[in-house]
């Protein structure tokens, strides 16, 4: 048995009838490189042969009675891979719009908590003879880096694949522990909370001087006046609350998804000409697309939007492990700046400040704080916040923007050349839009997901991302 951390369990507690805690991806494949036809049976065999490389795929949840402590993972004694690997086909013509609609529908279905928290679909019938693999895994089991590790276990470097690696030891399921045993474990775990609270308090106390002077934090007028800090910086927001936009409202259970690839070489060219990093350019592209979409809807705020940017805190010793080892940076998005190059430079400055502010805090602060949340109370708090629309009224940021790096080499799934790897992330009440990008094989693969009603024209926003790269390239070249 392995206990979930507080951060892992937070992705379970966040779930309501409209908010889901899983993340996913769509791999678009060219079966022309495969030495054999790709069928449901061949995909199932591939996953089954590599289950020992993907530990979360055979683990299911066991809840502590009364929700008094974080739940546990056990090796599911009733594991049935045929439940998790499925097949469907798109009707003709099988274009990208149909694929996006189908993936959005699949992503809007919650996972069954009585089984291991993942599903995989082989999608046939795409135009040009392509096929796709849609997969989803609960965020309680993986983060961006551990999700990439799972992908590495499934993908190959050649169409022929690699020989099946026998597991180091024979896998065995675990019987579910009794209530008395679970409560005893929880009592021992809870006994350590006071010491953990002391360590957390001491860590925060050591961080306060650096945090107070960090240029990336929100405006705090009284403290700024004492410190003599300039409160008129162009990138400063209006305080601890993000500006309201059409997508910062309570969400429904329904989703829209849009995807597209951009050449990494073009993004690097902008970076080399205008300065900054690849991630700065990604932030600038997102900012420009958001600005144009907000103008379309007569909803552009006077000041910048606020983005939450996930950051991996996984150490070398923790590489290859599952679970969540992440923190979050908060960065302004200069949507109020009209000039593309000006936006890029502002994004670069904002990310530098955000990193400074993030570096002033303990790296494990988010996971340490969530460790104290009792699941029974955390779940009730999430449902209460949804009922009173709390995050719609007091919203610390507008959206998540994530950038997950991957290898710049050709990859294959079941012998099929990987043409694109597009993420589907999670959204929540108050943040009805998410932008995630994965770099892979010389491309930046964007996946935008949103509430179906709050952003009905998500494909338009996706088109603006493509056009923003063209604008930035021209401006940087000039």
ABEGO torsion letter per residue (X at the ends): XBBBBAAAAAAAAABBAABBABBBBBBBBBAAABABBBBAAAAAAAAAAAAAABAAAABBBBBBBGGABBBBBBBBAABBAAAABBBBBBBOAGBAAAAAAAAAAAAABBBBAABBBBBBBBBBGBBGGBBBBBBBBBAAABBAAAAAAAAAAABBABAAEBBBBBBABBBBBBBBBBAAAAAAAAAAAAAAAAAAAAAAAAAAAAAAAAAAABAABBBBAAAAAAAGBBAABAABBAEABBBBBAABBBBBABBBBBBBBBBAAAAAAAAAAAEEBAAAAAAAAAAAAAAAAAAAAGABBABBBBBBBBBBABBAAABGBBEBBBBBBBBBBBAABABAAAAAAAAAAAAAAAAAAAAABBAAAAAAAAAABBAAAAAAAAAAAAAAGAAAABBABABBBBBBBBBBBBBBBGGBBBABBBBBBBBBBGBABBBBBBBBGGBBBBBBBBBAAABAAAAAAAAAAAAAAAAAAAAAAX
